[in-house]
Amino acid sequence: MANNILKSFIVLVIATNLSFDLYGKGILRCGFQDKNQMNDTTGVLISSRGFDSLVQSLLMKFSSDTSVKLMDDYIVLVKAANTIAFGQLNESSRYCKELYDLFLFKYLNIIVKLTDAKLSKGLSYYSKKYDLLIGGGKYKTNYYRITR
């Protein structure tokens, strides 16, 4: 029970860090929030268009209960969710919100179990096996660094 309360608290903390603005017809517009992000040297480089496509493809895969999901798919989902949650996007759409909600409410517990992640600092989870930080901010290659 305490674990569920802690997970609920983590969800609340992460959700308060998010702000989703619907833009137009839901087309993603990715970019930098501030000048400090342009100097960021960590993260997996991806173009704005590439991230848009990635979000939509992840949404299709993880919205379906019948699609086969590999461990790599779960790791990519974590990276995309980390990117959405911790400020790589200055404008987001319903696609980002849908993907993040799907991650948070349907797949977070599954991913924590599959990766054998343990509660870490900053109310995040860390998987030593995959060197994967779930939530908690920017860490090595656990998010995407969107280029213009």
PyMOL commands that place a pseudoatom at each C-alpha (Angstrom):
pseudoatom trace, name=CA, resn=MET, resi=1, chain=A, elem=C, hetatm=0, pos=[0.000, 0.000, 0.000]
pseudoatom trace, name=CA, resn=ALA, resi=2, chain=A, elem=C, hetatm=0, pos=[2.819, 2.408, 0.839]
pseudoatom trace, name=CA, resn=ASN, resi=3, chain=A, elem=C, hetatm=0, pos=[4.339, 1.656, -2.567]
pseudoatom trace, name=CA, resn=ASN, resi=4, chain=A, elem=C, hetatm=0, pos=[1.056, 2.645, -4.277]
pseudoatom trace, name=CA, resn=ILE, resi=5, chain=A, elem=C, hetatm=0, pos=[0.882, 5.874, -2.269]
pseudoatom trace, name=CA, resn=LEU, resi=6, chain=A, elem=C, hetatm=0, pos=[4.464, 6.662, -3.248]
pseudoatom trace, name=CA, resn=LYS, resi=7, chain=A, elem=C, hetatm=0, pos=[3.712, 5.950, -6.921]
pseudoatom trace, name=CA, resn=SER, resi=8, chain=A, elem=C, hetatm=0, pos=[0.647, 8.193, -6.724]
pseudoatom trace, name=CA, resn=PHE, resi=9, chain=A, elem=C, hetatm=0, pos=[2.784, 10.942, -5.215]
pseudoatom trace, name=CA, resn=ILE, resi=10, chain=A, elem=C, hetatm=0, pos=[5.330, 10.540, -8.020]
pseudoatom trace, name=CA, resn=VAL, resi=11, chain=A, elem=C, hetatm=0, pos=[2.533, 10.809, -10.578]
pseudoatom trace, name=CA, resn=LEU, resi=12, chain=A, elem=C, hetatm=0, pos=[1.311, 13.991, -8.900]
pseudoatom trace, name=CA, resn=VAL, resi=13, chain=A, elem=C, hetatm=0, pos=[4.790, 15.538, -8.839]
pseudoatom trace, name=CA, resn=ILE, resi=14, chain=A, elem=C, hetatm=0, pos=[5.456, 14.722, -12.486]
pseudoatom trace, name=CA, resn=ALA, resi=15, chain=A, elem=C, hetatm=0, pos=[2.000, 15.856, -13.587]
pseudoatom trace, name=CA, resn=THR, resi=16, chain=A, elem=C, hetatm=0, pos=[2.427, 19.233, -11.915]
pseudoatom trace, name=CA, resn=ASN, resi=17, chain=A, elem=C, hetatm=0, pos=[5.607, 19.729, -13.946]
pseudoatom trace, name=CA, resn=LEU, resi=18, chain=A, elem=C, hetatm=0, pos=[3.731, 19.272, -17.189]
pseudoatom trace, name=CA, resn=SER, resi=19, chain=A, elem=C, hetatm=0, pos=[1.881, 21.886, -19.122]
pseudoatom trace, name=CA, resn=PHE, resi=20, chain=A, elem=C, hetatm=0, pos=[0.144, 20.843, -22.269]
pseudoatom trace, name=CA, resn=ASP, resi=21, chain=A, elem=C, hetatm=0, pos=[-1.099, 23.413, -24.741]
pseudoatom trace, name=CA, resn=LEU, resi=22, chain=A, elem=C, hetatm=0, pos=[-3.189, 22.099, -27.547]
pseudoatom trace, name=CA, resn=TYR, resi=23, chain=A, elem=C, hetatm=0, pos=[-1.891, 23.655, -30.716]
pseudoatom trace, name=CA, resn=GLY, resi=24, chain=A, elem=C, hetatm=0, pos=[-3.934, 23.816, -33.852]
pseudoatom trace, name=CA, resn=LYS, resi=25, chain=A, elem=C, hetatm=0, pos=[-5.142, 20.397, -34.860]
pseudoatom trace, name=CA, resn=GLY, resi=26, chain=A, elem=C, hetatm=0, pos=[-2.759, 18.588, -32.569]
pseudoatom trace, name=CA, resn=ILE, resi=27, chain=A, elem=C, hetatm=0, pos=[0.322, 18.875, -34.718]
pseudoatom trace, name=CA, resn=LEU, resi=28, chain=A, elem=C, hetatm=0, pos=[3.443, 18.684, -32.606]
pseudoatom trace, name=CA, resn=ARG, resi=29, chain=A, elem=C, hetatm=0, pos=[5.777, 21.612, -32.576]
pseudoatom trace, name=CA, resn=CYS, resi=30, chain=A, elem=C, hetatm=0, pos=[9.004, 20.704, -30.890]
pseudoatom trace, name=CA, resn=GLY, resi=31, chain=A, elem=C, hetatm=0, pos=[11.730, 23.113, -29.914]
pseudoatom trace, name=CA, resn=PHE, resi=32, chain=A, elem=C, hetatm=0, pos=[13.854, 24.486, -27.147]
pseudoatom trace, name=CA, resn=GLN, resi=33, chain=A, elem=C, hetatm=0, pos=[12.342, 26.007, -24.031]
pseudoatom trace, name=CA, resn=ASP, resi=34, chain=A, elem=C, hetatm=0, pos=[15.330, 28.104, -23.135]
pseudoatom trace, name=CA, resn=LYS, resi=35, chain=A, elem=C, hetatm=0, pos=[18.903, 28.890, -24.139]
pseudoatom trace, name=CA, resn=ASN, resi=36, chain=A, elem=C, hetatm=0, pos=[20.364, 26.441, -21.605]
pseudoatom trace, name=CA, resn=GLN, resi=37, chain=A, elem=C, hetatm=0, pos=[18.838, 23.514, -23.475]
pseudoatom trace, name=CA, resn=MET, resi=38, chain=A, elem=C, hetatm=0, pos=[20.703, 24.477, -26.645]
pseudoatom trace, name=CA, resn=ASN, resi=39, chain=A, elem=C, hetatm=0, pos=[23.980, 24.008, -24.746]
pseudoatom trace, name=CA, resn=ASP, resi=40, chain=A, elem=C, hetatm=0, pos=[22.919, 20.609, -23.448]
pseudoatom trace, name=CA, resn=THR, resi=41, chain=A, elem=C, hetatm=0, pos=[25.404, 17.912, -24.450]
pseudoatom trace, name=CA, resn=THR, resi=42, chain=A, elem=C, hetatm=0, pos=[23.585, 14.838, -23.135]
pseudoatom trace, name=CA, resn=GLY, resi=43, chain=A, elem=C, hetatm=0, pos=[20.535, 13.109, -24.499]
pseudoatom trace, name=CA, resn=VAL, resi=44, chain=A, elem=C, hetatm=0, pos=[19.940, 11.276, -27.748]
pseudoatom trace, name=CA, resn=LEU, resi=45, chain=A, elem=C, hetatm=0, pos=[19.889, 13.714, -30.677]
pseudoatom trace, name=CA, resn=ILE, resi=46, chain=A, elem=C, hetatm=0, pos=[16.687, 13.727, -32.709]
pseudoatom trace, name=CA, resn=SER, resi=47, chain=A, elem=C, hetatm=0, pos=[15.145, 16.239, -35.089]
pseudoatom trace, name=CA, resn=SER, resi=48, chain=A, elem=C, hetatm=0, pos=[11.869, 17.924, -34.305]
pseudoatom trace, name=CA, resn=ARG, resi=49, chain=A, elem=C, hetatm=0, pos=[10.190, 15.982, -37.114]
pseudoatom trace, name=CA, resn=GLY, resi=50, chain=A, elem=C, hetatm=0, pos=[11.805, 12.764, -35.950]
pseudoatom trace, name=CA, resn=PHE, resi=51, chain=A, elem=C, hetatm=0, pos=[10.439, 13.268, -32.450]
pseudoatom trace, name=CA, resn=ASP, resi=52, chain=A, elem=C, hetatm=0, pos=[6.969, 14.047, -33.838]
pseudoatom trace, name=CA, resn=SER, resi=53, chain=A, elem=C, hetatm=0, pos=[7.020, 10.772, -35.777]
pseudoatom trace, name=CA, resn=LEU, resi=54, chain=A, elem=C, hetatm=0, pos=[8.381, 8.863, -32.798]
pseudoatom trace, name=CA, resn=VAL, resi=55, chain=A, elem=C, hetatm=0, pos=[5.596, 10.108, -30.511]
pseudoatom trace, name=CA, resn=GLN, resi=56, chain=A, elem=C, hetatm=0, pos=[2.908, 9.144, -33.007]
pseudoatom trace, name=CA, resn=SER, resi=57, chain=A, elem=C, hetatm=0, pos=[4.434, 5.714, -33.654]
pseudoatom trace, name=CA, resn=LEU, resi=58, chain=A, elem=C, hetatm=0, pos=[4.752, 5.025, -29.907]
pseudoatom trace, name=CA, resn=LEU, resi=59, chain=A, elem=C, hetatm=0, pos=[1.142, 6.077, -29.431]
pseudoatom trace, name=CA, resn=MET, resi=60, chain=A, elem=C, hetatm=0, pos=[0.008, 3.573, -32.054]
pseudoatom trace, name=CA, resn=LYS, resi=61, chain=A, elem=C, hetatm=0, pos=[2.117, 0.739, -30.600]
pseudoatom trace, name=CA, resn=PHE, resi=62, chain=A, elem=C, hetatm=0, pos=[1.294, 1.300, -26.934]
pseudoatom trace, name=CA, resn=SER, resi=63, chain=A, elem=C, hetatm=0, pos=[-2.397, 2.087, -27.469]
pseudoatom trace, name=CA, resn=SER, resi=64, chain=A, elem=C, hetatm=0, pos=[-2.862, -1.383, -28.898]
pseudoatom trace, name=CA, resn=ASP, resi=65, chain=A, elem=C, hetatm=0, pos=[-3.118, -4.247, -26.445]
pseudoatom trace, name=CA, resn=THR, resi=66, chain=A, elem=C, hetatm=0, pos=[-2.311, -6.715, -29.211]
pseudoatom trace, name=CA, resn=SER, resi=67, chain=A, elem=C, hetatm=0, pos=[0.929, -5.228, -30.552]
pseudoatom trace, name=CA, resn=VAL, resi=68, chain=A, elem=C, hetatm=0, pos=[4.156, -6.967, -29.584]
pseudoatom trace, name=CA, resn=LYS, resi=69, chain=A, elem=C, hetatm=0, pos=[6.322, -4.817, -27.340]
pseudoatom trace, name=CA, resn=LEU, resi=70, chain=A, elem=C, hetatm=0, pos=[10.020, -5.529, -26.923]
pseudoatom trace, name=CA, resn=MET, resi=71, chain=A, elem=C, hetatm=0, pos=[12.249, -4.266, -24.116]
pseudoatom trace, name=CA, resn=ASP, resi=72, chain=A, elem=C, hetatm=0, pos=[13.720, -1.721, -26.546]
pseudoatom trace, name=CA, resn=ASP, resi=73, chain=A, elem=C, hetatm=0, pos=[10.198, -0.370, -27.143]
pseudoatom trace, name=CA, resn=TYR, resi=74, chain=A, elem=C, hetatm=0, pos=[9.703, 0.171, -23.414]
pseudoatom trace, name=CA, resn=ILE, resi=75, chain=A, elem=C, hetatm=0, pos=[13.054, 1.952, -23.151]
pseudoatom trace, name=CA, resn=VAL, resi=76, chain=A, elem=C, hetatm=0, pos=[12.180, 4.247, -26.079]
pseudoatom trace, name=CA, resn=LEU, resi=77, chain=A, elem=C, hetatm=0, pos=[8.836, 4.975, -24.381]
pseudoatom trace, name=CA, resn=VAL, resi=78, chain=A, elem=C, hetatm=0, pos=[10.669, 5.977, -21.181]
pseudoatom trace, name=CA, resn=LYS, resi=79, chain=A, elem=C, hetatm=0, pos=[12.996, 8.273, -23.139]
pseudoatom trace, name=CA, resn=ALA, resi=80, chain=A, elem=C, hetatm=0, pos=[10.063, 9.939, -24.915]
pseudoatom trace, name=CA, resn=ALA, resi=81, chain=A, elem=C, hetatm=0, pos=[8.135, 10.332, -21.653]
pseudoatom trace, name=CA, resn=ASN, resi=82, chain=A, elem=C, hetatm=0, pos=[11.196, 11.818, -19.940]
pseudoatom trace, name=CA, resn=THR, resi=83, chain=A, elem=C, hetatm=0, pos=[11.568, 14.263, -22.837]
pseudoatom trace, name=CA, resn=ILE, resi=84, chain=A, elem=C, hetatm=0, pos=[7.926, 15.342, -22.650]
pseudoatom trace, name=CA, resn=ALA, resi=85, chain=A, elem=C, hetatm=0, pos=[7.931, 15.624, -18.857]
pseudoatom trace, name=CA, resn=PHE, resi=86, chain=A, elem=C, hetatm=0, pos=[11.153, 17.499, -18.331]
pseudoatom trace, name=CA, resn=GLY, resi=87, chain=A, elem=C, hetatm=0, pos=[10.929, 20.353, -20.724]
pseudoatom trace, name=CA, resn=GLN, resi=88, chain=A, elem=C, hetatm=0, pos=[12.319, 19.508, -24.124]
pseudoatom trace, name=CA, resn=LEU, resi=89, chain=A, elem=C, hetatm=0, pos=[9.089, 20.764, -25.679]
pseudoatom trace, name=CA, resn=ASN, resi=90, chain=A, elem=C, hetatm=0, pos=[7.955, 24.360, -25.493]
pseudoatom trace, name=CA, resn=GLU, resi=91, chain=A, elem=C, hetatm=0, pos=[4.657, 23.577, -27.207]
pseudoatom trace, name=CA, resn=SER, resi=92, chain=A, elem=C, hetatm=0, pos=[2.990, 20.235, -27.139]
pseudoatom trace, name=CA, resn=SER, resi=93, chain=A, elem=C, hetatm=0, pos=[-0.124, 18.689, -28.508]
pseudoatom trace, name=CA, resn=ARG, resi=94, chain=A, elem=C, hetatm=0, pos=[-2.698, 16.170, -27.596]
pseudoatom trace, name=CA, resn=TYR, resi=95, chain=A, elem=C, hetatm=0, pos=[-0.325, 13.489, -28.937]
pseudoatom trace, name=CA, resn=CYS, resi=96, chain=A, elem=C, hetatm=0, pos=[2.292, 14.276, -26.301]
pseudoatom trace, name=CA, resn=LYS, resi=97, chain=A, elem=C, hetatm=0, pos=[-0.347, 14.388, -23.590]
pseudoatom trace, name=CA, resn=GLU, resi=98, chain=A, elem=C, hetatm=0, pos=[-1.886, 11.099, -24.741]
pseudoatom trace, name=CA, resn=LEU, resi=99, chain=A, elem=C, hetatm=0, pos=[1.486, 9.362, -24.861]
pseudoatom trace, name=CA, resn=TYR, resi=100, chain=A, elem=C, hetatm=0, pos=[2.558, 10.662, -21.473]
pseudoatom trace, name=CA, resn=ASP, resi=101, chain=A, elem=C, hetatm=0, pos=[-0.772, 9.703, -19.875]
pseudoatom trace, name=CA, resn=LEU, resi=102, chain=A, elem=C, hetatm=0, pos=[-0.497, 6.239, -21.417]
pseudoatom trace, name=CA, resn=PHE, resi=103, chain=A, elem=C, hetatm=0, pos=[3.028, 5.894, -20.050]
pseudoatom trace, name=CA, resn=LEU, resi=104, chain=A, elem=C, hetatm=0, pos=[2.120, 7.162, -16.601]
pseudoatom trace, name=CA, resn=PHE, resi=105, chain=A, elem=C, hetatm=0, pos=[-1.155, 5.384, -15.988]
pseudoatom trace, name=CA, resn=LYS, resi=106, chain=A, elem=C, hetatm=0, pos=[-0.737, 2.145, -17.944]
pseudoatom trace, name=CA, resn=TYR, resi=107, chain=A, elem=C, hetatm=0, pos=[2.946, 1.352, -18.464]
pseudoatom trace, name=CA, resn=LEU, resi=108, chain=A, elem=C, hetatm=0, pos=[4.954, 2.923, -15.626]
pseudoatom trace, name=CA, resn=ASN, resi=109, chain=A, elem=C, hetatm=0, pos=[4.389, 0.017, -13.206]
pseudoatom trace, name=CA, resn=ILE, resi=110, chain=A, elem=C, hetatm=0, pos=[4.993, -2.527, -15.967]
pseudoatom trace, name=CA, resn=ILE, resi=111, chain=A, elem=C, hetatm=0, pos=[8.271, -0.865, -16.970]
pseudoatom trace, name=CA, resn=VAL, resi=112, chain=A, elem=C, hetatm=0, pos=[9.434, -0.592, -13.356]
pseudoatom trace, name=CA, resn=LYS, resi=113, chain=A, elem=C, hetatm=0, pos=[8.902, -4.353, -12.933]
pseudoatom trace, name=CA, resn=LEU, resi=114, chain=A, elem=C, hetatm=0, pos=[10.386, -5.353, -16.311]
pseudoatom trace, name=CA, resn=THR, resi=115, chain=A, elem=C, hetatm=0, pos=[13.538, -3.293, -15.783]
pseudoatom trace, name=CA, resn=ASP, resi=116, chain=A, elem=C, hetatm=0, pos=[13.851, -4.200, -12.098]
pseudoatom trace, name=CA, resn=ALA, resi=117, chain=A, elem=C, hetatm=0, pos=[13.991, -0.475, -11.326]
pseudoatom trace, name=CA, resn=LYS, resi=118, chain=A, elem=C, hetatm=0, pos=[14.267, 0.722, -7.748]
pseudoatom trace, name=CA, resn=LEU, resi=119, chain=A, elem=C, hetatm=0, pos=[13.130, 3.979, -6.224]
pseudoatom trace, name=CA, resn=SER, resi=120, chain=A, elem=C, hetatm=0, pos=[15.881, 6.547, -6.642]
pseudoatom trace, name=CA, resn=LYS, resi=121, chain=A, elem=C, hetatm=0, pos=[16.546, 10.162, -5.764]
pseudoatom trace, name=CA, resn=GLY, resi=122, chain=A, elem=C, hetatm=0, pos=[14.170, 12.825, -7.014]
pseudoatom trace, name=CA, resn=LEU, resi=123, chain=A, elem=C, hetatm=0, pos=[11.198, 10.457, -6.758]
pseudoatom trace, name=CA, resn=SER, resi=124, chain=A, elem=C, hetatm=0, pos=[12.344, 8.615, -9.837]
pseudoatom trace, name=CA, resn=TYR, resi=125, chain=A, elem=C, hetatm=0, pos=[13.150, 4.997, -10.549]
pseudoatom trace, name=CA, resn=TYR, resi=126, chain=A, elem=C, hetatm=0, pos=[16.525, 3.705, -11.635]
pseudoatom trace, name=CA, resn=SER, resi=127, chain=A, elem=C, hetatm=0, pos=[17.248, 0.417, -13.388]
pseudoatom trace, name=CA, resn=LYS, resi=128, chain=A, elem=C, hetatm=0, pos=[20.840, -0.622, -12.868]
pseudoatom trace, name=CA, resn=LYS, resi=129, chain=A, elem=C, hetatm=0, pos=[20.387, -3.453, -15.379]
pseudoatom trace, name=CA, resn=TYR, resi=130, chain=A, elem=C, hetatm=0, pos=[19.545, -1.000, -18.197]
pseudoatom trace, name=CA, resn=ASP, resi=131, chain=A, elem=C, hetatm=0, pos=[21.233, 2.123, -16.738]
pseudoatom trace, name=CA, resn=LEU, resi=132, chain=A, elem=C, hetatm=0, pos=[17.827, 3.745, -17.138]
pseudoatom trace, name=CA, resn=LEU, resi=133, chain=A, elem=C, hetatm=0, pos=[16.412, 6.613, -15.098]
pseudoatom trace, name=CA, resn=ILE, resi=134, chain=A, elem=C, hetatm=0, pos=[12.621, 6.730, -15.226]
pseudoatom trace, name=CA, resn=GLY, resi=135, chain=A, elem=C, hetatm=0, pos=[11.592, 10.293, -14.383]
pseudoatom trace, name=CA, resn=GLY, resi=136, chain=A, elem=C, hetatm=0, pos=[13.845, 12.447, -12.265]
pseudoatom trace, name=CA, resn=GLY, resi=137, chain=A, elem=C, hetatm=0, pos=[15.202, 14.654, -15.016]
pseudoatom trace, name=CA, resn=LYS, resi=138, chain=A, elem=C, hetatm=0, pos=[17.973, 14.514, -17.575]
pseudoatom trace, name=CA, resn=TYR, resi=139, chain=A, elem=C, hetatm=0, pos=[20.428, 11.671, -17.174]
pseudoatom trace, name=CA, resn=LYS, resi=140, chain=A, elem=C, hetatm=0, pos=[22.903, 10.528, -19.836]
pseudoatom trace, name=CA, resn=THR, resi=141, chain=A, elem=C, hetatm=0, pos=[20.862, 9.154, -22.728]
pseudoatom trace, name=CA, resn=ASN, resi=142, chain=A, elem=C, hetatm=0, pos=[17.509, 8.733, -20.998]
pseudoatom trace, name=CA, resn=TYR, resi=143, chain=A, elem=C, hetatm=0, pos=[15.765, 11.453, -22.985]
pseudoatom trace, name=CA, resn=TYR, resi=144, chain=A, elem=C, hetatm=0, pos=[15.845, 12.977, -26.459]
pseudoatom trace, name=CA, resn=ARG, resi=145, chain=A, elem=C, hetatm=0, pos=[17.603, 16.229, -27.231]
pseudoatom trace, name=CA, resn=ILE, resi=146, chain=A, elem=C, hetatm=0, pos=[15.550, 17.798, -29.977]
pseudoatom trace, name=CA, resn=THR, resi=147, chain=A, elem=C, hetatm=0, pos=[17.404, 19.735, -32.654]
pseudoatom trace, name=CA, resn=ARG, resi=148, chain=A, elem=C, hetatm=0, pos=[15.924, 22.389, -34.868]
for i in range(1, 148): cmd.bond("trace and resi %d" % i, "trace and resi %d" % (i + 1))
show_as sticks, trace
zoom trace
